[in-house]
């Protein structure tokens, strides 16, 4: 059962990544195509103003979900590094609770605006703006589920110490691995003496 759940979660995030790639391709093709049409044929596609903007909104919101799942979002870890493990767990729990509350507000705010959003249409394509901004339903719900699952894992003691520091700067992983190896060597040398 747990394996099936893991496969479903992996499939969900793979689907999000595929949709993000599709959004990127749509943006690229429509903007580039419109530039070429305007430059060489003195014409353009009206929808190429709206659709790339809508694809960018979707890509951004879905990227937020994937970034949180992969723990690749921005943050400041200077204070957390100085704390002991218990302090890191408390800070991690506080950050998860804050993100959970914010994601629930995103979902609730979209729900409050649902009728207004559904009643509006985009100026050129006459597409219901619910197709654009409705992605915040998915984003709010997915981030809330991720944060709630993280809090449950923390309560059950299944959060590793490496997860407590959410942010790792580019290239820092190798440095941290080297530091761990050096500490292990020093510990081995100290044990031999």
TIKE-100968 format. One line per 5 residues: number of its first residue (from 0); for each residue x, y, z of N, C-alpha, C, O, CB. Coordinates in nm, 3 decimals, decimal comma. Glycine has a CB too. Example, Ala and Ser with C-alpha at 12.3 -4.5 7.8 and 13.67 -1.06 7.14 Angstrom:
0) 1,319 -0,569 0,780 1,230 -0,450 0,780 1,320 -0,330 0,780 1,424 -0,332 0,846 1,131 -0,447 0,905 ~ 1,285 -0,225 0,708 1,367 -0,106 0,714 1,290 0,003 0,787 1,341 0,114 0,804 1,408 -0,060 0,572
end
This chain:
0) 0,082 -0,120 0,000 0,000 0,000 0,000 0,087 0,126 0,000 0,061 0,221 -0,074 -0,094 0,000 0,121 ~ 0,191 0,125 0,086 0,280 0,241 0,094 0,354 0,260 -0,038 0,374 0,372 -0,083 0,380 0,224 0,211 ~ 0,394 0,149 -0,099 0,464 0,155 -0,228 0,373 0,213 -0,335 0,418 0,292 -0,419 0,513 0,014 -0,270 ~ 0,247 0,175 -0,334 0,150 0,227 -0,430 0,131 0,378 -0,412 0,119 0,452 -0,509 0,015 0,154 -0,415 ~ 0,127 0,421 -0,287 0,115 0,564 -0,257 0,238 0,641 -0,306 0,225 0,750 -0,361 0,096 0,585 -0,107
5) 0,356 0,584 -0,286 0,478 0,648 -0,334 0,478 0,659 -0,486 0,520 0,761 -0,541 0,601 0,569 -0,287 ~ 0,430 0,557 -0,554 0,423 0,561 -0,700 0,324 0,667 -0,747 0,349 0,736 -0,845 0,384 0,424 -0,756 ~ 0,211 0,679 -0,676 0,112 0,781 -0,712 0,168 0,921 -0,692 0,147 1,009 -0,776 -0,016 0,763 -0,629 ~ 0,239 0,942 -0,583 0,300 1,074 -0,557 0,405 1,105 -0,662 0,410 1,216 -0,714 0,363 1,078 -0,416 ~ 0,489 1,007 -0,695 0,591 1,027 -0,798 0,526 1,057 -0,933 0,575 1,143 -1,007 0,682 0,903 -0,810
10) 0,418 0,988 -0,964 0,345 1,015 -1,089 0,284 1,153 -1,091 0,284 1,220 -1,195 0,237 0,911 -1,109 ~ 0,232 1,197 -0,978 0,174 1,331 -0,968 0,279 1,437 -0,996 0,255 1,530 -1,074 0,112 1,353 -0,829 ~ 0,396 1,424 -0,933 0,500 1,525 -0,953 0,561 1,517 -1,092 0,602 1,619 -1,147 0,609 1,509 -0,848 ~ 0,567 1,399 -1,149 0,614 1,385 -1,288 0,515 1,453 -1,382 0,557 1,518 -1,478 0,631 1,234 -1,326 ~ 0,387 1,439 -1,355 0,285 1,506 -1,437 0,298 1,658 -1,426 0,288 1,728 -1,526 0,143 1,462 -1,394
15) 0,321 1,707 -1,306 0,341 1,851 -1,288 0,462 1,899 -1,368 0,458 2,005 -1,431 0,359 1,886 -1,140 ~ 0,570 1,822 -1,365 0,689 1,860 -1,440 0,662 1,861 -1,590 0,711 1,949 -1,661 0,805 1,764 -1,408 ~ 0,585 1,765 -1,638 0,551 1,760 -1,781 0,466 1,880 -1,818 0,488 1,941 -1,923 0,477 1,629 -1,815 ~ 0,369 1,915 -1,735 0,286 2,033 -1,762 0,371 2,160 -1,762 0,349 2,250 -1,842 0,172 2,045 -1,657 ~ 0,469 2,167 -1,671 0,558 2,283 -1,669 0,639 2,293 -1,798 0,659 2,403 -1,851 0,651 2,276 -1,548
20) 0,686 2,180 -1,848 0,761 2,180 -1,975 0,670 2,222 -2,089 0,711 2,299 -2,176 0,821 2,041 -2,003 ~ 0,547 2,173 -2,089 0,451 2,213 -2,193 0,427 2,363 -2,187 0,421 2,430 -2,291 0,318 2,137 -2,177 ~ 0,413 2,417 -2,067 0,395 2,562 -2,052 0,515 2,638 -2,109 0,498 2,740 -2,176 0,374 2,599 -1,904 ~ 0,634 2,589 -2,081 0,755 2,654 -2,132 0,759 2,649 -2,285 0,792 2,749 -2,349 0,881 2,586 -2,074 ~ 0,725 2,535 -2,342 0,725 2,521 -2,488 0,620 2,612 -2,550 0,647 2,677 -2,651 0,700 2,375 -2,529
25) 0,501 2,618 -2,491 0,396 2,706 -2,542 0,443 2,851 -2,538 0,423 2,925 -2,634 0,266 2,690 -2,460 ~ 0,504 2,891 -2,429 0,554 3,028 -2,419 0,658 3,055 -2,527 0,652 3,158 -2,595 0,615 3,053 -2,279 ~ 0,753 2,966 -2,543 0,859 2,984 -2,640 0,805 2,991 -2,782 0,837 3,083 -2,857 0,960 2,870 -2,628 ~ 0,724 2,894 -2,819 0,673 2,887 -2,956 0,584 3,007 -2,988 0,597 3,068 -3,094 0,594 2,758 -2,977 ~ 0,495 3,042 -2,896 0,402 3,152 -2,927 0,473 3,287 -2,930 0,445 3,368 -3,019 0,290 3,155 -2,823
30) 0,562 3,312 -2,838 0,632 3,441 -2,838 0,728 3,450 -2,957 0,731 3,551 -3,027 0,709 3,462 -2,705 ~ 0,806 3,344 -2,980 0,900 3,345 -3,092 0,824 3,353 -3,225 0,861 3,429 -3,314 0,989 3,220 -3,088 ~ 0,718 3,273 -3,235 0,638 3,277 -3,358 0,578 3,414 -3,383 0,575 3,460 -3,497 0,527 3,174 -3,352 ~ 0,531 3,479 -3,280 0,472 3,612 -3,295 0,579 3,715 -3,334 0,552 3,803 -3,415 0,403 3,655 -3,164 ~ 0,700 3,703 -3,278 0,808 3,794 -3,315 0,844 3,776 -3,463 0,860 3,875 -3,535 0,933 3,768 -3,226
35) 0,855 3,652 -3,507 0,887 3,625 -3,647 0,776 3,678 -3,738 0,805 3,741 -3,839 0,907 3,474 -3,671 ~ 0,651 3,654 -3,702 0,540 3,703 -3,784 0,540 3,855 -3,791 0,518 3,912 -3,898 0,407 3,653 -3,728 ~ 0,563 3,920 -3,679 0,563 4,067 -3,679 0,683 4,123 -3,756 0,672 4,225 -3,824 0,564 4,121 -3,535 ~ 0,797 4,057 -3,745 0,918 4,107 -3,809 0,915 4,088 -3,960 0,949 4,180 -4,035 1,040 4,037 -3,750 ~ 0,876 3,969 -4,005 0,886 3,938 -4,147 0,755 3,953 -4,224 0,758 3,975 -4,345 0,937 3,799 -4,163
40) 0,642 3,941 -4,158 0,514 3,943 -4,230 0,422 4,056 -4,187 0,311 4,069 -4,237 0,444 3,812 -4,211 ~ 0,469 4,139 -4,094 0,392 4,254 -4,046 0,252 4,214 -3,996 0,155 4,286 -4,018 0,379 4,358 -4,157 ~ 0,245 4,101 -3,931 0,120 4,053 -3,873 0,154 3,980 -3,743 0,271 3,971 -3,706 0,042 3,959 -3,972 ~ 0,055 3,930 -3,677 0,079 3,858 -3,553 -0,042 3,777 -3,512 -0,148 3,786 -3,574 0,117 3,954 -3,441 ~ -0,024 3,699 -3,408 -0,133 3,618 -3,355 -0,182 3,687 -3,228 -0,104 3,711 -3,136 -0,088 3,468 -3,326
45) -0,309 3,719 -3,225 -0,363 3,791 -3,109 -0,346 3,712 -2,979 -0,314 3,770 -2,875 -0,509 3,822 -3,132 ~ -0,369 3,584 -2,986 -0,361 3,501 -2,865 -0,220 3,490 -2,810 -0,201 3,451 -2,695 -0,414 3,362 -2,895 ~ -0,120 3,524 -2,892 0,017 3,509 -2,844 0,054 3,611 -2,738 0,164 3,606 -2,682 0,113 3,520 -2,959 ~ -0,035 3,704 -2,709 -0,015 3,795 -2,597 -0,066 3,733 -2,467 -0,003 3,747 -2,362 -0,087 3,929 -2,623 ~ -0,179 3,664 -2,475 -0,244 3,610 -2,354 -0,194 3,472 -2,314 -0,161 3,450 -2,198 -0,392 3,604 -2,375
50) -0,189 3,382 -2,408 -0,160 3,242 -2,375 -0,022 3,226 -2,309 -0,012 3,152 -2,211 -0,167 3,157 -2,501 ~ 0,086 3,291 -2,358 0,213 3,277 -2,285 0,206 3,332 -2,142 0,269 3,278 -2,051 0,324 3,350 -2,362 ~ 0,130 3,438 -2,122 0,114 3,492 -1,987 0,043 3,391 -1,898 0,082 3,371 -1,783 0,036 3,625 -1,990 ~ -0,062 3,328 -1,951 -0,135 3,228 -1,874 -0,046 3,106 -1,846 -0,049 3,050 -1,737 -0,264 3,185 -1,949 ~ 0,032 3,066 -1,946 0,123 2,952 -1,927 0,228 2,985 -1,822 0,269 2,898 -1,745 0,192 2,914 -2,061
55) 0,272 3,111 -1,818 0,370 3,151 -1,718 0,310 3,143 -1,577 0,378 3,102 -1,483 0,421 3,294 -1,747 ~ 0,185 3,183 -1,563 0,117 3,173 -1,433 0,113 3,027 -1,388 0,147 2,995 -1,274 -0,026 3,233 -1,440 ~ 0,071 2,938 -1,478 0,063 2,797 -1,444 0,201 2,742 -1,410 0,217 2,669 -1,312 0,002 2,717 -1,559 ~ 0,301 2,776 -1,491 0,435 2,725 -1,467 0,488 2,772 -1,332 0,554 2,696 -1,261 0,530 2,769 -1,580 ~ 0,461 2,895 -1,296 0,508 2,949 -1,169 0,441 2,879 -1,050 0,509 2,839 -0,955 0,482 3,100 -1,162
60) 0,311 2,865 -1,056 0,239 2,801 -0,945 0,275 2,653 -0,932 0,294 2,603 -0,822 0,088 2,817 -0,964 ~ 0,285 2,583 -1,045 0,322 2,441 -1,040 0,468 2,426 -0,996 0,503 2,330 -0,927 0,301 2,374 -1,176 ~ 0,552 2,520 -1,037 0,692 2,518 -0,994 0,705 2,535 -0,843 0,796 2,479 -0,782 0,770 2,626 -1,065 ~ 0,615 2,612 -0,784 0,615 2,627 -0,638 0,587 2,495 -0,568 0,647 2,464 -0,465 0,511 2,730 -0,596 ~ 0,496 2,417 -0,624 0,464 2,286 -0,566 0,586 2,193 -0,578 0,627 2,131 -0,480 0,340 2,223 -0,637
65) 0,641 2,185 -0,698 0,755 2,096 -0,721 0,876 2,140 -0,638 0,948 2,057 -0,583 0,791 2,091 -0,871 ~ 0,898 2,271 -0,630 1,010 2,322 -0,551 0,998 2,288 -0,404 1,097 2,254 -0,340 1,021 2,471 -0,568 ~ 0,877 2,296 -0,350 0,858 2,261 -0,210 0,879 2,112 -0,189 0,941 2,070 -0,091 0,716 2,302 -0,162 ~ 0,829 2,033 -0,281 0,845 1,887 -0,269 0,992 1,847 -0,274 1,035 1,758 -0,201 0,769 1,816 -0,381 ~ 1,069 1,913 -0,360 1,212 1,881 -0,374 1,298 1,955 -0,272 1,419 1,932 -0,264 1,259 1,914 -0,514
70) 1,237 2,042 -0,195 1,308 2,126 -0,098 1,411 2,215 -0,167 1,526 2,222 -0,124 1,377 2,038 0,009 ~ 1,370 2,282 -0,272 1,458 2,367 -0,351 1,416 2,513 -0,348 1,455 2,590 -0,436 1,463 2,318 -0,493 ~ 1,337 2,552 -0,250 1,291 2,690 -0,244 1,395 2,778 -0,174 1,490 2,729 -0,113 1,156 2,700 -0,172 ~ 1,374 2,906 -0,185 1,467 3,002 -0,127 1,444 3,017 0,023 1,333 2,998 0,072 1,455 3,137 -0,196 ~ 1,548 3,050 0,092 1,536 3,072 0,235 1,669 3,116 0,293 1,770 3,121 0,223 1,487 2,945 0,306
75) 1,667 3,147 0,419 1,788 3,187 0,490 1,811 3,086 0,601 1,722 3,062 0,684 1,777 3,334 0,546 ~ 1,928 3,027 0,603 1,955 2,922 0,701 2,065 2,958 0,801 2,112 2,872 0,875 1,994 2,796 0,629 ~ 2,105 3,083 0,803 2,215 3,126 0,890 2,183 3,099 1,038 2,269 3,050 1,111 2,244 3,275 0,868 ~ 2,063 3,130 1,081 2,026 3,111 1,221 2,008 2,963 1,251 2,049 2,915 1,357 1,897 3,188 1,254 ~ 1,945 2,892 1,158 1,916 2,750 1,182 2,044 2,669 1,195 2,049 2,574 1,273 1,830 2,694 1,069
80) 2,147 2,705 1,120 2,275 2,634 1,131 2,333 2,642 1,272 2,398 2,548 1,318 2,376 2,691 1,032 ~ 2,309 2,751 1,341 2,367 2,771 1,474 2,289 2,699 1,584 2,337 2,688 1,697 2,372 2,919 1,505 ~ 2,170 2,650 1,554 2,086 2,587 1,655 2,118 2,439 1,673 2,169 2,375 1,581 1,940 2,603 1,618 ~ 2,089 2,386 1,792 2,100 2,241 1,809 1,985 2,172 1,735 1,897 2,238 1,682 2,099 2,203 1,961 ~ 1,988 2,040 1,732 1,888 1,964 1,656 1,746 1,995 1,702 1,657 2,011 1,618 1,915 1,814 1,669
85) 1,723 2,004 1,832 1,588 2,035 1,881 1,542 2,172 1,832 1,427 2,186 1,790 1,586 2,030 2,035 ~ 1,629 2,270 1,835 1,595 2,404 1,786 1,564 2,402 1,636 1,474 2,473 1,590 1,708 2,501 1,814 ~ 1,639 2,322 1,561 1,614 2,308 1,419 1,477 2,246 1,395 1,404 2,286 1,303 1,722 2,223 1,353 ~ 1,442 2,147 1,478 1,311 2,083 1,462 1,199 2,181 1,493 1,096 2,183 1,424 1,300 1,960 1,554 ~ 1,217 2,262 1,595 1,116 2,362 1,630 1,101 2,464 1,516 0,990 2,496 1,476 1,152 2,435 1,762
90) 1,213 2,513 1,466 1,208 2,611 1,355 1,145 2,549 1,231 1,067 2,613 1,161 1,350 2,664 1,322 ~ 1,180 2,423 1,202 1,124 2,355 1,086 0,974 2,338 1,101 0,898 2,359 1,006 1,192 2,217 1,066 ~ 0,930 2,302 1,222 0,786 2,287 1,247 0,715 2,421 1,231 0,607 2,427 1,172 0,761 2,230 1,389 ~ 0,774 2,527 1,283 0,713 2,661 1,270 0,702 2,699 1,122 0,599 2,751 1,079 0,796 2,767 1,347 ~ 0,807 2,674 1,045 0,802 2,710 0,903 0,698 2,627 0,830 0,630 2,678 0,741 0,939 2,691 0,838
95) 0,685 2,500 0,865 0,583 2,415 0,801 0,442 2,463 0,836 0,353 2,463 0,751 0,602 2,268 0,844 ~ 0,421 2,502 0,961 0,289 2,551 1,004 0,257 2,682 0,931 0,144 2,701 0,886 0,286 2,573 1,158 ~ 0,354 2,770 0,920 0,330 2,898 0,850 0,297 2,872 0,703 0,204 2,932 0,649 0,455 2,991 0,860 ~ 0,372 2,783 0,638 0,343 2,752 0,498 0,207 2,684 0,484 0,136 2,707 0,386 0,452 2,663 0,439 ~ 0,171 2,600 0,580 0,040 2,535 0,576 -0,071 2,638 0,585 -0,168 2,633 0,508 0,027 2,433 0,692
100) -0,058 2,732 0,677 -0,160 2,838 0,691 -0,168 2,922 0,564 -0,278 2,952 0,517 -0,128 2,928 0,813 ~ -0,054 2,961 0,510 -0,054 3,042 0,387 -0,117 2,967 0,271 -0,193 3,025 0,194 0,088 3,084 0,351 ~ -0,087 2,838 0,257 -0,145 2,761 0,147 -0,296 2,745 0,164 -0,370 2,744 0,066 -0,079 2,623 0,137 ~ -0,341 2,732 0,288 -0,485 2,726 0,311 -0,552 2,859 0,277 -0,665 2,861 0,226 -0,515 2,687 0,457 ~ -0,483 2,970 0,304 -0,536 3,100 0,265 -0,541 3,114 0,113 -0,635 3,173 0,060 -0,450 3,212 0,325
105) -0,442 3,061 0,044 -0,444 3,063 -0,103 -0,567 2,988 -0,154 -0,640 3,038 -0,240 -0,314 3,000 -0,162 ~ -0,588 2,869 -0,101 -0,703 2,789 -0,143 -0,834 2,859 -0,109 -0,924 2,870 -0,193 -0,699 2,650 -0,077 ~ -0,845 2,907 0,014 -0,968 2,973 0,059 -0,993 3,102 -0,019 -1,107 3,131 -0,055 -0,960 3,003 0,210 ~ -0,889 3,179 -0,044 -0,904 3,303 -0,120 -0,951 3,277 -0,262 -1,033 3,351 -0,315 -0,773 3,380 -0,123 ~ -0,900 3,172 -0,322 -0,947 3,136 -0,457 -1,092 3,093 -0,452 -1,171 3,125 -0,541 -0,859 3,023 -0,516
110) -1,127 3,020 -0,348 -1,266 2,976 -0,335 -1,359 3,098 -0,318 -1,467 3,102 -0,375 -1,281 2,879 -0,215 ~ -1,316 3,196 -0,239 -1,398 3,317 -0,221 -1,413 3,394 -0,351 -1,519 3,453 -0,375 -1,335 3,408 -0,115 ~ -1,312 3,394 -0,435 -1,313 3,467 -0,561 -1,363 3,382 -0,678 -1,366 3,431 -0,792 -1,175 3,519 -0,591 ~ -1,401 3,258 -0,653 -1,435 3,163 -0,760 -1,539 3,219 -0,857 -1,518 3,217 -0,978 -1,487 3,034 -0,700 ~ -1,650 3,269 -0,805 -1,757 3,317 -0,894 -1,713 3,437 -0,976 -1,748 3,450 -1,093 -1,881 3,353 -0,812
115) -1,636 3,525 -0,915 -1,586 3,643 -0,988 -1,489 3,600 -1,097 -1,498 3,645 -1,211 -1,517 3,743 -0,891 ~ -1,397 3,511 -1,061 -1,298 3,464 -1,158 -1,367 3,388 -1,271 -1,333 3,408 -1,388 -1,193 3,374 -1,090 ~ -1,461 3,302 -1,237 -1,531 3,223 -1,339 -1,614 3,312 -1,431 -1,632 3,279 -1,549 -1,620 3,118 -1,273 ~ -1,664 3,423 -1,379 -1,747 3,512 -1,460 -1,668 3,604 -1,552 -1,725 3,661 -1,645 -1,832 3,595 -1,371 ~ -1,540 3,619 -1,529 -1,456 3,704 -1,613 -1,397 3,622 -1,726 -1,367 3,503 -1,712 -1,345 3,770 -1,531
120) -1,379 3,688 -1,839 -1,315 3,624 -1,954 -1,194 3,707 -1,995 -1,190 3,828 -1,974 -1,414 3,608 -2,073 ~ -1,098 3,640 -2,053 -0,980 3,712 -2,101 -1,021 3,800 -2,220 -1,111 3,763 -2,295 -0,866 3,613 -2,141 ~ -0,956 3,914 -2,237 -0,999 4,009 -2,341 -0,991 3,955 -2,483 -1,081 3,979 -2,563 -0,915 4,132 -2,331 ~ -0,888 3,883 -2,516 -0,869 3,840 -2,655 -0,931 3,704 -2,681 -1,013 3,688 -2,772 -0,720 3,837 -2,690 ~ -0,893 3,605 -2,602 -0,938 3,469 -2,627 -1,074 3,436 -2,570 -1,130 3,331 -2,601 -0,840 3,374 -2,572
125) -1,128 3,524 -2,488 -1,255 3,501 -2,420 -1,253 3,369 -2,341 -1,354 3,298 -2,332 -1,370 3,499 -2,521 ~ -1,137 3,337 -2,285 -1,119 3,219 -2,202 -1,156 3,259 -2,059 -1,116 3,365 -2,012 -0,972 3,163 -2,209 ~ -1,232 3,175 -1,992 -1,267 3,204 -1,853 -1,138 3,214 -1,772 -1,051 3,128 -1,782 -1,361 3,094 -1,795 ~ -1,128 3,319 -1,692 -1,005 3,337 -1,613 -0,991 3,231 -1,503 -0,887 3,222 -1,438 -1,002 3,477 -1,551 ~ -1,095 3,152 -1,483 -1,083 3,040 -1,389 -0,981 2,939 -1,441 -0,914 2,873 -1,362 -1,220 2,972 -1,368
130) -0,969 2,927 -1,573 -0,869 2,838 -1,630 -0,728 2,888 -1,602 -0,632 2,811 -1,604 -0,890 2,824 -1,781 ~ -0,715 3,016 -1,577 -0,583 3,073 -1,549 -0,556 3,069 -1,400 -0,457 3,010 -1,355 -0,572 3,218 -1,602 ~ -0,642 3,132 -1,323 -0,618 3,149 -1,180 -0,669 3,033 -1,095 -0,646 3,029 -0,974 -0,681 3,276 -1,133 ~ -0,738 2,940 -1,159 -0,784 2,821 -1,087 -0,670 2,731 -1,045 -0,689 2,642 -0,962 -0,880 2,744 -1,172 ~ -0,552 2,752 -1,102 -0,435 2,674 -1,063 -0,402 2,694 -0,915 -0,336 2,611 -0,853 -0,314 2,711 -1,149
135) -0,448 2,805 -0,860 -0,420 2,829 -0,718 -0,498 2,733 -0,628 -0,460 2,712 -0,513 -0,453 2,974 -0,681 ~ -0,606 2,674 -0,678 -0,672 2,565 -0,603 -0,573 2,450 -0,587 -0,551 2,400 -0,476 -0,802 2,517 -0,676 ~ -0,514 2,409 -0,699 -0,420 2,298 -0,697 -0,297 2,331 -0,613 -0,252 2,249 -0,533 -0,376 2,263 -0,840 ~ -0,245 2,452 -0,629 -0,126 2,492 -0,555 -0,152 2,496 -0,405 -0,075 2,441 -0,327 -0,076 2,628 -0,603 ~ -0,261 2,561 -0,365 -0,294 2,568 -0,223 -0,314 2,431 -0,161 -0,263 2,404 -0,052 -0,418 2,652 -0,202
140) -0,387 2,345 -0,230 -0,414 2,211 -0,177 -0,287 2,128 -0,171 -0,262 2,061 -0,070 -0,519 2,140 -0,263 ~ -0,206 2,131 -0,277 -0,086 2,048 -0,280 0,016 2,092 -0,175 0,075 2,008 -0,107 -0,022 2,053 -0,419 ~ 0,036 2,222 -0,161 0,132 2,270 -0,061 0,081 2,239 0,080 0,160 2,204 0,168 0,155 2,421 -0,077 ~ -0,050 2,251 0,102 -0,106 2,217 0,233 -0,085 2,069 0,264 -0,052 2,034 0,378 -0,257 2,251 0,238 ~ -0,103 1,984 0,166 -0,083 1,839 0,188 0,064 1,810 0,217 0,095 1,731 0,306 -0,130 1,757 0,064
145) 0,155 1,873 0,141 0,298 1,851 0,164 0,337 1,895 0,306 0,406 1,823 0,378 0,383 1,928 0,059 ~ 0,292 2,014 0,345 0,325 2,065 0,479 0,264 1,980 0,590 0,329 1,952 0,690 0,279 2,210 0,494 ~ 0,140 1,939 0,572 0,075 1,853 0,673 0,148 1,719 0,684 0,169 1,668 0,794 -0,074 1,830 0,637 ~ 0,186 1,663 0,570 0,261 1,536 0,573 0,396 1,555 0,641 0,440 1,467 0,715 0,282 1,482 0,430 ~ 0,461 1,668 0,616 0,588 1,695 0,683 0,571 1,706 0,834 0,654 1,656 0,910 0,651 1,824 0,629
150) 0,464 1,771 0,878 0,438 1,784 1,022 0,410 1,648 1,085 0,453 1,621 1,197 0,320 1,879 1,047 ~ 0,337 1,562 1,014 0,311 1,427 1,065 0,441 1,349 1,074 0,466 1,280 1,173 0,209 1,353 0,975 ~ 0,524 1,360 0,970 0,654 1,291 0,973 0,739 1,341 1,089 0,808 1,262 1,154 0,729 1,311 0,841 ~ 0,735 1,472 1,115 0,812 1,527 1,227 0,760 1,472 1,359 0,839 1,437 1,447 0,805 1,681 1,226 ~ 0,628 1,466 1,375 0,569 1,414 1,499 0,603 1,267 1,519 0,618 1,222 1,633 0,416 1,433 1,497
155) 0,616 1,191 1,410 0,650 1,049 1,420 0,800 1,024 1,427 0,843 0,910 1,439 0,592 0,974 1,303 ~ 0,880 1,130 1,419 1,024 1,117 1,426 1,088 1,065 1,298 1,195 1,005 1,302 1,060 1,026 1,537 ~ 1,024 1,088 1,185 1,074 1,037 1,056 1,137 1,145 0,970 1,151 1,128 0,848 0,961 0,970 0,980 ~ 1,174 1,256 1,031 1,241 1,363 0,959 1,389 1,357 0,993 1,428 1,368 1,109 1,180 1,503 0,993 ~ 1,471 1,339 0,891 1,615 1,331 0,912 1,673 1,468 0,946 1,616 1,572 0,913 1,684 1,274 0,789
160) 1,788 1,465 1,012 1,853 1,590 1,049 1,891 1,673 0,927 1,895 1,796 0,934 1,977 1,562 1,132 ~ 1,920 1,606 0,814 1,956 1,679 0,693 1,837 1,755 0,633 1,856 1,851 0,559 2,012 1,583 0,589 ~ 1,716 1,713 0,665 1,596 1,782 0,616 1,564 1,908 0,695 1,490 1,994 0,648 1,477 1,688 0,620 ~ 1,620 1,919 0,814 1,586 2,032 0,900 1,643 2,163 0,850 1,593 2,270 0,885 1,635 2,005 1,040 ~ 1,745 2,156 0,769 1,796 2,276 0,704 1,746 2,270 0,562 1,795 2,193 0,480 1,954 2,285 0,710
165) 1,646 2,353 0,534 1,575 2,347 0,407 1,656 2,397 0,289 1,633 2,353 0,177 1,448 2,425 0,417 ~ 1,747 2,487 0,311 1,812 2,555 0,201 1,958 2,513 0,195 2,030 2,518 0,294 1,800 2,707 0,217 ~ 2,000 2,474 0,079 2,141 2,445 0,055 2,183 2,523 -0,068 2,124 2,509 -0,176 2,167 2,291 0,036 ~ 2,284 2,605 -0,050 2,330 2,685 -0,163 2,396 2,595 -0,266 2,444 2,486 -0,234 2,427 2,794 -0,116 ~ 2,397 2,642 -0,390 2,454 2,565 -0,498 2,600 2,535 -0,468 2,678 2,625 -0,435 2,438 2,638 -0,631
170) 2,637 2,409 -0,481 2,774 2,368 -0,454 2,800 2,339 -0,308 2,905 2,284 -0,274 2,867 2,473 -0,500 ~ 2,708 2,375 -0,220 2,728 2,357 -0,077 2,718 2,210 -0,037 2,778 2,168 0,062 2,627 2,439 0,001 ~ 2,641 2,131 -0,114 2,626 1,989 -0,083 2,763 1,919 -0,080 2,792 1,841 0,011 2,534 1,920 -0,185 ~ 2,846 1,948 -0,182 2,977 1,886 -0,188 3,062 1,927 -0,068 3,132 1,845 -0,009 3,048 1,922 -0,319 ~ 3,055 2,055 -0,034 3,130 2,104 0,081 3,084 2,040 0,211 3,166 2,006 0,296 3,117 2,254 0,092
175) 2,953 2,023 0,226 2,900 1,960 0,347 2,941 1,814 0,354 2,972 1,762 0,461 2,746 1,972 0,352 ~ 2,941 1,746 0,238 2,983 1,606 0,234 3,131 1,594 0,271 3,168 1,504 0,345 2,958 1,546 0,094 ~ 3,214 1,685 0,221 3,356 1,685 0,255 3,377 1,710 0,403 3,461 1,647 0,467 3,431 1,791 0,173 ~ 3,298 1,803 0,460 3,308 1,831 0,603 3,271 1,709 0,686 3,336 1,680 0,786 3,218 1,949 0,640 ~ 3,166 1,637 0,644 3,127 1,515 0,716 3,239 1,409 0,709 3,269 1,343 0,809 2,996 1,457 0,656
180) 3,300 1,396 0,592 3,409 1,298 0,577 3,527 1,336 0,665 3,588 1,249 0,728 3,452 1,289 0,430 ~ 3,561 1,466 0,669 3,672 1,511 0,753 3,643 1,487 0,900 3,731 1,444 0,974 3,702 1,659 0,729 ~ 3,521 1,515 0,942 3,484 1,491 1,083 3,490 1,343 1,116 3,531 1,305 1,226 3,342 1,544 1,111 ~ 3,450 1,258 1,021 3,457 1,113 1,043 3,602 1,068 1,055 3,635 0,984 1,139 3,386 1,037 0,929 ~ 3,689 1,123 0,970 3,832 1,088 0,977 3,892 1,132 1,110 3,968 1,057 1,172 3,909 1,152 0,862
185) 3,859 1,254 1,153 3,910 1,303 1,282 3,860 1,218 1,397 3,934 1,191 1,492 3,870 1,448 1,304 ~ 3,736 1,174 1,389 3,680 1,089 1,494 3,752 0,954 1,495 3,779 0,899 1,601 3,529 1,069 1,474 ~ 3,782 0,900 1,376 3,853 0,773 1,368 3,995 0,785 1,423 4,042 0,697 1,495 3,858 0,723 1,224 ~ 4,062 0,895 1,389 4,197 0,916 1,440 4,198 0,936 1,591 4,288 0,888 1,660 4,260 1,036 1,373 ~ 4,096 1,006 1,642 4,085 1,025 1,786 4,057 0,896 1,858 4,102 0,878 1,971 3,978 1,125 1,817
190) 3,983 0,806 1,796 3,951 0,676 1,857 4,073 0,586 1,857 4,088 0,503 1,947 3,835 0,608 1,784 ~ 4,162 0,599 1,757 4,281 0,515 1,750 4,385 0,552 1,855 4,463 0,467 1,897 4,342 0,525 1,613 ~ 4,385 0,678 1,897 4,484 0,724 1,994 4,445 0,678 2,128 4,514 0,706 2,226 4,498 0,875 1,994
end
